[in-house]
Amino acid sequence: MAIVNLYIDGFNLYYGALKRTPYKWLDLAKLAQALLPSDTIQEVHYFTARVSSRAYNPTAAHDQGLYIRALKTLPNLHIKYGQFTTHSVPMYLTNVNPPQKVWVDKTEEKGSDVNLASHLLRDAYGRRFEVAVLVTNDSDLAEPVRIVAQEIGLPVGLLNPHQFHSRELRQYATFIKRIRQGDLAACQFPKSLTDRKGTFTKPSGW
């Protein structure tokens, strides 16, 4: 049995395992305990950014707000926010002859991977856990994983929401488990929850 801190890359989890599924109402603490049944989950750190509603998804901000509200009912969960930036960039259309350039709005999420790496390293140097477990498949996190595992000497596990494992992460991780659809289905919040503001329910589109 080990004392575990969990570090979750929210958008990597969403795009790797949750998008286009009925399992978005995910209890992260329950998922961690299900996948690490012999360990004690001490803290869960969730890294994300606030989304904006768009014409193609007008309820996005509201739905995310309800999910964050659900996460805040978990006593050992901490949320750290990055941000989205949107800017116009010129890009070429594919399979068009002659080449045709158009301007598109490109939205990028900034800060979550840096925030995750920073908190992971701070906690590792402070010996705030016995094992760190990351929910991600982002190869950009390979270097902080290497530092914790090889230089600080603490185990680092990965719970991978994607089908294939990152080669860069795999070479430094102490262990890797893939998050499967059955795990997600078994670890949902109740449809209705209650907090200090009152009772709220899972978004209708989820």
Backbone as numpy.savetxt, mean C-alpha at the origin, in Angstrom:
# Nx Ny Nz CAx CAy CAz Cx Cy Cz
7.90 -16.79 17.26 7.05 -15.59 17.26 7.93 -14.36 17.26
7.57 -13.36 16.44 8.35 -12.14 16.32 7.44 -10.93 16.45
8.03 -9.81 16.89 7.33 -8.53 16.94 7.52 -7.86 15.57
6.40 -7.64 14.88 6.45 -7.20 13.48 5.87 -5.79 13.34
6.56 -4.95 12.58 5.98 -3.71 12.07 5.71 -3.90 10.58
4.53 -3.48 10.16 4.11 -3.63 8.78 4.11 -2.27 8.09
4.68 -2.21 6.88 4.80 -0.97 6.11 4.12 -1.21 4.76
3.01 -0.49 4.52 2.16 -0.78 3.37 2.23 0.34 2.34
2.64 0.01 1.15 2.61 0.91 0.00 1.19 0.85 -0.56
0.37 1.84 -0.18 -1.06 1.78 -0.47 -1.40 1.65 -1.94
-0.73 2.40 -2.81 -1.07 2.36 -4.22 -0.51 1.12 -4.89
0.61 0.61 -4.43 1.12 -0.64 -4.97 0.17 -1.79 -4.62
-0.36 -1.76 -3.41 -1.34 -2.75 -3.01 -2.62 -2.62 -3.85
-3.08 -1.39 -4.03 -4.33 -1.18 -4.77 -4.21 -1.65 -6.22
-3.18 -1.20 -6.92 -3.06 -1.54 -8.33 -2.59 -2.98 -8.53
-1.93 -3.55 -7.53 -1.48 -4.93 -7.68 -2.52 -5.96 -7.36
-3.45 -5.65 -6.42 -4.35 -6.69 -5.94 -5.81 -6.29 -5.79
-6.11 -4.99 -5.70 -7.47 -4.58 -5.31 -8.29 -3.97 -6.44
-7.66 -3.27 -7.36 -8.41 -2.61 -8.43 -9.22 -3.65 -9.22
-10.45 -3.28 -9.54 -11.38 -4.15 -10.29 -11.71 -5.44 -9.53
-11.68 -5.40 -8.21 -12.10 -6.53 -7.39 -13.14 -6.04 -6.40
-13.89 -6.95 -5.77 -14.84 -6.55 -4.72 -14.20 -6.55 -3.33
-12.88 -6.45 -3.26 -12.18 -6.62 -1.99 -11.47 -5.35 -1.50
-11.92 -4.18 -1.98 -11.25 -2.93 -1.62 -11.45 -2.56 -0.15
-12.51 -3.07 0.49 -12.83 -2.74 1.88 -11.98 -3.61 2.80
-10.67 -3.49 2.65 -9.72 -4.44 3.22 -9.25 -4.02 4.61
-9.38 -4.95 5.57 -8.87 -4.74 6.92 -7.39 -5.13 6.91
-6.52 -4.13 6.93 -5.09 -4.37 6.77 -4.49 -5.12 7.95
-4.97 -4.83 9.15 -4.46 -5.54 10.32 -4.85 -7.01 10.28
-6.07 -7.29 9.87 -6.54 -8.67 9.76 -5.75 -9.42 8.69
-5.47 -8.74 7.57 -4.68 -9.36 6.51 -3.29 -9.72 7.01
-2.66 -8.80 7.73 -1.32 -9.05 8.25 -1.31 -10.24 9.19
-2.30 -10.32 10.08 -2.34 -11.42 11.03 -2.62 -12.75 10.34
-3.44 -12.71 9.27 -3.74 -13.93 8.54 -2.51 -14.47 7.82
-1.68 -13.57 7.29 -0.50 -13.99 6.54 0.71 -14.24 7.42
0.67 -13.71 8.64 1.77 -13.89 9.59 1.19 -14.42 10.91
0.60 -15.60 10.90 -0.19 -16.07 12.05 0.62 -16.32 13.31
1.92 -16.56 13.19 2.74 -16.85 14.37 3.36 -15.61 14.98
3.15 -14.45 14.35 3.81 -13.22 14.80 2.84 -12.27 15.48
3.39 -11.32 16.21 2.61 -10.26 16.83 2.75 -9.00 15.99
1.62 -8.51 15.46 1.65 -7.29 14.65 1.60 -6.10 15.60
2.74 -5.45 15.75 2.86 -4.35 16.70 2.29 -3.05 16.14
2.67 -2.70 14.90 2.22 -1.46 14.27 2.00 -1.72 12.78
1.02 -1.01 12.23 0.77 -1.03 10.79 0.90 0.40 10.28
1.81 0.61 9.34 2.04 1.94 8.76 1.56 1.92 7.30
0.62 2.81 7.00 -0.03 2.83 5.68 0.34 4.13 4.98
0.91 4.00 3.78 1.40 5.15 3.03 0.54 5.33 1.78
-0.07 6.50 1.64 -0.99 6.74 0.54 -0.99 8.22 0.21
-1.91 8.65 -0.65 -2.13 10.06 -0.96 -3.62 10.24 -1.20
-4.11 11.43 -0.91 -5.52 11.73 -1.12 -5.81 11.86 -2.61
-6.81 11.12 -3.09 -7.17 11.20 -4.50 -8.21 12.28 -4.70
-8.36 12.71 -5.95 -9.40 13.66 -6.34 -10.42 12.96 -7.21
-11.67 13.39 -7.12 -12.69 12.82 -7.99 -12.49 13.32 -9.41
-12.78 12.45 -10.35 -12.65 12.77 -11.77 -13.97 12.49 -12.46
-14.12 12.97 -13.70 -15.36 12.75 -14.44 -15.65 11.26 -14.59
-14.60 10.46 -14.80 -14.79 9.02 -14.97 -14.94 8.28 -13.64
-14.67 8.96 -12.53 -14.81 8.34 -11.21 -15.20 9.43 -10.20
-16.46 9.89 -10.26 -16.87 11.05 -9.46 -16.93 10.81 -7.95
-16.93 9.54 -7.52 -17.01 9.25 -6.09 -15.66 8.87 -5.49
-14.58 9.00 -6.24 -13.27 8.51 -5.78 -12.86 9.10 -4.45
-12.93 10.42 -4.31 -12.48 11.06 -3.08 -13.36 10.66 -1.89
-14.66 10.60 -2.12 -15.59 10.19 -1.06 -15.33 8.76 -0.63
-15.16 7.86 -1.60 -14.93 6.45 -1.29 -13.63 6.26 -0.52
-12.58 6.94 -0.97 -11.30 6.83 -0.26 -11.43 7.38 1.16
-12.19 8.46 1.31 -12.39 9.02 2.64 -13.05 8.05 3.59
-14.03 7.30 3.09 -14.68 6.28 3.91 -13.70 5.17 4.27
-12.85 4.79 3.33 -11.89 3.73 3.62 -10.86 4.18 4.67
-10.38 5.40 4.54 -9.44 5.93 5.53 -10.11 6.01 6.90
-11.38 6.37 6.90 -12.14 6.39 8.16 -12.21 4.99 8.76
-12.39 3.97 7.91 -12.41 2.59 8.39 -11.04 2.20 8.96
-9.98 2.57 8.27 -8.64 2.24 8.75 -8.36 2.87 10.11
-8.88 4.06 10.32 -8.63 4.76 11.58 -9.33 4.11 12.77
-10.22 3.14 12.52 -10.81 2.40 13.64 -9.84 1.35 14.17
-8.75 1.09 13.45 -7.75 0.11 13.90 -6.79 0.79 14.87
-6.62 0.25 16.06 -5.86 0.97 17.10 -4.37 1.11 16.84
-3.79 0.20 16.07 -2.33 0.22 15.90 -1.92 0.65 14.50
-2.81 1.36 13.78 -2.53 1.75 12.40 -2.23 3.24 12.32
-1.17 3.58 11.54 -0.74 4.96 11.35 -0.72 5.26 9.85
-1.24 6.43 9.48 -1.33 6.81 8.07 -0.41 7.99 7.80
0.37 7.87 6.73 1.25 8.95 6.30 0.93 9.28 4.84
0.72 10.58 4.56 0.26 10.98 3.23 1.39 11.54 2.37
1.40 11.11 1.12 2.15 11.78 0.07 1.19 12.73 -0.64
1.44 12.96 -1.92 0.55 13.86 -2.66 0.55 13.49 -4.14
-0.52 13.93 -4.81 -0.61 13.79 -6.25 -0.23 15.11 -6.91
0.50 15.02 -8.01 0.77 16.20 -8.83 0.27 15.93 -10.25
-0.32 16.94 -10.86 -0.83 16.82 -12.22 -0.21 17.91 -13.09
0.32 17.51 -14.24 0.86 18.48 -15.16 0.66 17.98 -16.58
0.62 18.91 -17.53 0.41 18.56 -18.93 1.74 18.24 -19.60
1.77 17.15 -20.34 2.98 16.73 -21.04 2.64 16.35 -22.47
3.53 16.60 -23.42 3.28 16.16 -24.80 3.65 14.69 -24.97
2.78 13.94 -25.64 3.04 12.53 -25.89 2.57 12.19 -27.30
3.24 11.19 -27.91 2.87 10.76 -29.24 1.80 9.68 -29.19
0.82 9.76 -30.09 -0.16 8.71 -30.24 0.50 7.49 -30.87
0.10 6.30 -30.45 0.67 5.08 -31.02 -0.04 4.70 -32.31
0.72 4.06 -33.19 0.20 3.53 -34.46 -0.47 4.60 -35.33
0.10 5.81 -35.30 -0.41 6.90 -36.13 0.70 7.36 -37.05
0.40 7.42 -38.33 1.39 7.83 -39.33 0.77 8.90 -40.21
1.37 10.09 -40.29 2.61 10.51 -39.64 2.42 10.65 -38.13
3.54 10.68 -37.38 3.45 10.81 -35.92 2.65 12.04 -35.52
1.83 11.87 -34.52 0.99 12.97 -34.04 1.16 13.12 -32.53
1.50 14.35 -32.13 1.72 14.63 -30.72 0.48 15.30 -30.13
0.10 14.87 -28.91 -1.01 15.49 -28.20 -0.56 15.82 -26.78
-1.26 16.75 -26.17 -0.99 17.10 -24.77 -1.95 16.33 -23.88
-1.40 15.71 -22.85 -2.23 14.95 -21.92 -1.91 15.39 -20.49
-2.91 15.27 -19.63 -2.70 15.55 -18.21 -2.15 14.28 -17.55
-0.97 14.38 -16.98 -0.32 13.25 -16.34 -0.34 13.45 -14.82
-0.93 12.50 -14.13 -1.02 12.56 -12.68 -0.07 11.54 -12.07
0.75 11.99 -11.14 1.72 11.11 -10.50 1.60 11.22 -8.99
1.77 10.10 -8.32 1.76 10.07 -6.87 3.19 10.26 -6.39
3.39 11.21 -5.49 4.72 11.54 -5.01 4.81 11.37 -3.50
5.90 10.80 -3.06 6.20 10.82 -1.64 6.00 9.54 -0.88
5.11 8.66 -1.35 4.81 7.48 -0.55 6.00 6.54 -0.39
6.73 6.30 -1.49 7.87 5.39 -1.37 8.98 5.99 -0.52
9.18 7.31 -0.63 10.19 7.97 0.20 9.75 7.94 1.67
8.49 8.20 1.92 7.98 8.16 3.29 8.13 6.77 3.89
7.79 5.75 3.10 7.90 4.38 3.59 9.36 4.04 3.92
10.25 4.36 3.01 11.67 4.08 3.24 12.18 4.81 4.47
11.77 6.06 4.65 12.25 6.86 5.78 11.78 6.26 7.11
10.51 5.90 7.19 9.98 5.33 8.43 10.57 3.94 8.70
10.75 3.17 7.65 11.37 1.85 7.80 12.77 1.97 8.39
13.58 2.86 7.82 14.96 3.02 8.29 15.01 3.61 9.71
14.16 4.59 9.97 14.12 5.17 11.33 13.82 4.09 12.36
12.81 3.27 12.08 12.41 2.25 13.04 13.45 1.14 13.16
14.10 0.83 12.04 15.14 -0.21 12.08 16.34 0.24 12.90
16.81 1.46 12.68 17.95 1.96 13.46 17.59 2.09 14.94
16.31 2.37 15.22 15.86 2.48 16.59 15.48 1.15 17.22
15.64 0.07 16.45 15.29 -1.27 16.94 13.86 -1.32 17.47
12.93 -0.76 16.69 11.54 -0.69 17.12 10.74 -1.92 16.70
11.37 -2.87 16.07 10.72 -4.13 15.69 11.76 -5.23 15.67
11.28 -6.47 15.62 12.17 -7.62 15.42 12.20 -8.02 13.95
11.06 -7.82 13.27 10.96 -8.11 11.83 10.15 -6.99 11.19
10.63 -6.49 10.06 9.86 -5.55 9.25 9.22 -6.33 8.09
7.97 -6.02 7.80 7.30 -6.64 6.66 6.72 -5.53 5.80
7.06 -5.56 4.51 6.58 -4.56 3.56 5.52 -5.16 2.66
4.45 -4.42 2.44 3.45 -4.79 1.44 3.73 -3.94 0.21
4.44 -4.50 -0.73 4.83 -3.78 -1.93 5.52 -4.74 -2.89
5.66 -4.28 -4.13 6.52 -4.97 -5.10 7.33 -3.93 -5.88
7.53 -2.77 -5.23 8.21 -1.64 -5.86 9.72 -1.80 -5.73
10.39 -1.98 -6.85 11.84 -2.19 -6.83 12.60 -0.96 -6.35
11.95 0.22 -6.33 12.62 1.42 -5.82 12.94 1.29 -4.33
12.31 0.34 -3.64 12.55 0.15 -2.22 13.64 -0.88 -1.94
14.30 -1.35 -2.97 15.32 -2.38 -2.79 16.46 -1.91 -1.90
16.90 -0.68 -2.06 18.05 -0.20 -1.28 17.73 -0.09 0.22
16.61 0.53 0.64 16.32 0.52 2.07 16.11 -0.89 2.62
15.55 -1.79 1.84 15.41 -3.18 2.28 16.79 -3.79 2.49
17.72 -3.53 1.56 19.08 -4.05 1.70 19.76 -3.51 2.96
19.60 -2.21 3.20 20.24 -1.61 4.37 19.74 -2.25 5.66
18.42 -2.42 5.77 17.86 -3.02 6.98 18.33 -4.46 7.14
18.30 -5.23 6.05 18.63 -6.65 6.14 20.13 -6.91 6.28
20.95 -6.17 5.52 22.38 -6.48 5.48 23.21 -5.61 6.42
22.90 -4.33 6.54 23.72 -3.45 7.36 23.23 -3.37 8.81
21.91 -3.32 8.99 21.38 -3.27 10.35 21.19 -4.68 10.91
20.96 -5.64 10.03 20.88 -7.03 10.45 19.53 -7.46 10.99
18.46 -6.81 10.51 17.11 -7.20 10.91 16.39 -7.83 9.73
15.59 -8.86 9.96 14.87 -9.51 8.86 13.85 -8.58 8.23
13.69 -8.69 6.93 12.69 -7.93 6.18 11.92 -8.90 5.30
10.62 -9.00 5.54 9.77 -9.84 4.72 8.95 -9.00 3.75
8.45 -9.64 2.71 7.61 -8.97 1.72 6.30 -9.72 1.57
5.20 -8.98 1.58 3.90 -9.49 1.18 3.59 -8.84 -0.16
3.67 -9.61 -1.22 3.62 -9.07 -2.57 2.20 -9.10 -3.13
1.62 -7.93 -3.47 0.28 -7.91 -4.04 0.24 -8.19 -5.53
1.39 -8.36 -6.15 1.45 -8.59 -7.60 1.68 -10.07 -7.91
1.50 -10.41 -9.17 1.62 -11.81 -9.57 3.06 -12.29 -9.53
3.99 -11.42 -9.92 5.39 -11.82 -9.98 6.20 -10.98 -8.98
7.27 -11.57 -8.47 8.11 -10.90 -7.49 9.17 -10.04 -8.18
9.40 -8.84 -7.63 10.48 -7.99 -8.11 11.83 -8.67 -7.89
12.62 -8.76 -8.93 13.94 -9.39 -8.81 14.84 -8.61 -7.85
14.74 -7.27 -7.90 15.58 -6.44 -7.04 15.23 -6.63 -5.56
13.95 -6.68 -5.25 13.53 -6.89 -3.87 13.84 -8.30 -3.39
13.64 -9.25 -4.26 13.78 -10.67 -3.90 15.21 -10.99 -3.44
16.20 -10.31 -3.99 17.57 -10.66 -3.63 17.96 -10.20 -2.22
17.15 -9.30 -1.62 17.47 -8.82 -0.27 16.46 -9.25 0.78
15.27 -9.65 0.38 14.22 -9.99 1.33 14.53 -11.29 2.06
14.17 -11.33 3.34 14.34 -12.55 4.13 13.33 -13.60 3.73
12.10 -13.17 3.43 11.08 -14.08 2.92 10.08 -13.28 2.09
9.36 -13.98 1.22 8.33 -13.36 0.39 7.10 -14.25 0.40
5.94 -13.64 0.58 4.66 -14.31 0.40 3.82 -13.49 -0.57
3.09 -14.17 -1.41 2.20 -13.46 -2.32 0.82 -13.31 -1.69
0.23 -12.12 -1.81 -1.13 -11.88 -1.35 -2.08 -12.39 -2.43
-2.95 -13.31 -2.06 -3.85 -13.94 -3.02 -5.29 -13.46 -2.81
-6.13 -13.70 -3.82 -7.51 -13.25 -3.76 -8.24 -13.83 -2.55
-7.94 -15.07 -2.21 -8.57 -15.68 -1.05 -8.21 -14.97 0.25
-6.99 -14.48 0.35 -6.57 -13.72 1.53 -7.38 -12.42 1.64
-7.56 -11.75 0.51 -8.31 -10.50 0.51 -9.77 -10.73 0.88
-10.36 -11.77 0.32 -11.78 -12.07 0.57 -12.02 -12.36 2.05
-11.05 -13.00 2.70 -11.22 -13.41 4.09 -10.92 -12.29 5.09
-10.43 -11.15 4.61 -9.96 -10.10 5.53 -10.64 -8.76 5.26
-11.94 -8.79 5.04 -12.71 -7.58 4.81 -13.24 -7.00 6.13
-13.36 -5.67 6.16 -14.06 -5.03 7.26 -15.53 -5.44 7.24
-16.23 -5.36 8.37 -17.69 -5.48 8.33 -18.26 -4.39 7.43
-19.42 -4.65 6.82 -20.00 -3.68 5.90 -20.24 -2.33 6.58
-20.66 -2.35 7.85 -20.89 -1.12 8.61 -19.92 -1.05 9.78
-19.41 0.15 10.03 -18.50 0.40 11.14 -18.96 1.63 11.91
-18.50 1.74 13.14 -18.85 2.89 13.97 -17.59 3.51 14.55
-17.49 4.83 14.44 -16.40 5.56 15.07 -16.99 6.71 15.88
-16.17 7.66 16.28 -16.65 8.77 17.10 -17.66 9.65 16.39
-17.63 9.64 15.06 -18.58 10.45 14.29 -19.91 9.75 14.07
-19.96 8.44 14.30 -21.19 7.70 14.07 -20.96 6.45 13.25
-22.02 5.93 12.65 -21.95 4.71 11.85 -21.82 5.07 10.37
-20.96 4.33 9.66 -20.78 4.53 8.22 -20.65 3.16 7.57
-20.83 3.13 6.25 -20.87 1.85 5.54 -19.90 1.85 4.36
-19.60 0.66 3.94 -18.76 0.44 2.76 -19.33 1.18 1.55
-18.48 1.83 0.74 -18.97 2.52 -0.46 -19.77 1.59 -1.35
-20.84 2.09 -1.92 -21.75 1.26 -2.70 -21.08 0.63 -3.91
-20.11 1.32 -4.52 -19.43 0.76 -5.68 -18.36 -0.26 -5.38
-18.11 -0.48 -4.11 -17.05 -1.41 -3.72 -17.58 -2.79 -3.44
